[in-house]
């Protein structure tokens, strides 16, 4: 392992801080979601499975081999989604940080399996175009991994069908910019579609709920 111990320590803290930030900004619920940062071309640090982000300590982060994510050392048992983080880093050498999470508005579009069009210049710059929906697969499966990798081609974010969102950046700061713009863009899209469907000029959550009930309620 060629990286310096002080760089490993810094990146462990980056992972810890990323989990706290996801909670603080309401970009994750409970212990769901996971993040990763690259250590070198064949190793990454990832969040462990099922641990509270507040209680999580930097030394809890396992080191996972990118070319074979079944191999890991140090820390706690790694997230089952490490295969996706590893596959993206293997496919995209410019990517050094990844986030998988379940923000509210992103999760709506992921559940509806709707591709998000470009909603702003900021989204175009950060995401690289529309946000596609990866093929559905159960957590930890090859199908979910392959679907996510395919949907991420030429993009820095995608939806995981019926699941959540995956974002990738050159570092964790950029990955956070991307997940923020994804959540903002999803909210904007849903509000826009609600106004188009109802013919109203002002959006409210009550308007969305009333429309949904009238269209799909018993």
Secondary structure, 3 states (H helix, E strand, C coil): CCCCHHHHHHHHHHHHHHHHHHHHCCCCCCCCCEEEEEEECCEEEECECCCCCCCCCHHHCEEEECCCCCCEECCCCECCCHHHHHHHHHHCCCCCEEEEECCHHHHHHHHHCCCECCCCHHHHHHHCCCECEECCCCCCCHHHHHHHHHHCCCCCEEEECCCEEEEEECCHHHHHHHHHHHHHHHHHHHHHHHHHHHCCCCCCHHHHHHHHHHHHCC
